[in-house]
Amino acid sequence: QVQLVESGGGLVRAGGSLRLSCAASGSIFRINTMGWYRRAPGNQRELVAFITSSGSTNYADSVKGRFTIFRDNAQNTMYLQMNSLIPEDTAVYYCNADLMASVRRVYWGQGTEVTVSS
């Protein structure tokens, strides 16, 4: 059974940093693109960043220059380094992964909450 588990969320002051992790486990043959999404209270879920299996990245305009997405393919783990956090970054952050296990599909983690105080 494939699982994605996020960790690293918490409460931080504006200007601070957090690093989120997303670990994939189970009988995984290959992980393709992985991504981070977030949903702020009252808002729809939005893409934060994604990274392909070869390491190409893409970021939402709102986080460019502040967030960095990277992955450790050997550990089936993806990270999101978040610097210069602002209150507008407050949200539940979810990771997802397009991966091949018994079948190819997209899996989601349960989410980790990030709160940025002003």
N, C-alpha and C positions, 0 to 999 in steps of 0.2 A: 504494500500500500504506500503510495507516494504522499508525502507531506511536505508542506512549506511552513517553516516556523520563523516568525519575525521576533526580534528582540532589540533592545537598545533604546526604546522610547522612554519618555519621562518628562519631568518639569525642568525648564531651563529659563533663565532670564534672557531678555532680548540682547543680542550680541554674542550670545554663547554658542556652543557647539554640541552636537550629538552625532553619534555614529550608529546607524541602524544596520542590523544584519538579517539576512534571510537564508536559512539553511534548508536545503532540499535533501530529503532522505527517502529511502525505499529502493525498489528495484528499477533504477533509472539507467536507461541505455545512453541517452544523450540529452543535454539541455541546450536548447536553441536560445532565442531571445528571452531575456529576463527584464522585468521592469518594476518600478515603484510607482504606485498611485497613492492619492490621498483624498480623503473626504472630510471637509471642514463642516462644522455644524450648520445645517440649513442649506448646504451646497451639494452639488452633484460631485461624484467622484471624478477626479482629473488625473491625467498623466503627469508625473513629475519628471521621470527620466527612464530611459531604457538602454540596455546594452546588449549587443549581439554576441554570439559565441566567439567571434573573432576580435571582440573588444571595441567595435564602433559604438559610439554613444550619441545620445540625443537628449536635450533637456527642454523643459518648459521655459519660456522666456522669464517667468517669475523667479526662477531659481538659478539661472545661468550666472556663473561667476561665484556662486555661493555654495552650491551643492556639487559633489563629485560622486559618480556611480562607478563602481568597479566590482570585479568578481574574481574569485579563486576557483578556477575550473576543477582543480584537483580535489578541492573540498566541497564542490557543489554549493558554494556559498556566494552570495552577492551582498554588497555593502552600499550604504548611502552615507557619505560623510557630509554633514550639514553644518556649515559655518555661517557666521553673521546672521543668526536666526532672528526673525522678526515675528511679532504676534500673529501676523497673517499666515504664518507657517503652521499654526495650531491646527491639528487635524489628526484623524486616525490614518496611519500609513499602512498600506498593503503592498505586499510583493506578489508578483505573479511570474510564472515561467511557462514557456512553450516547450514542452519536453516530450521525449519518447520513452514510455515505459512499456506496458503491454500494448498500449495504443498511444498515438500521438494526440495530446490535448493540452489545454491551458489549465494550470492549477493555480489556486490562490491561497495565500496565507490567511490567518485569522485576524491580522491587524495588530499594530502596536500604536499606542496613543502618544502623541507629542503635544505638549503644551508649552507655549512660549509666553512668558509674562512680560509686561511692559515696565 
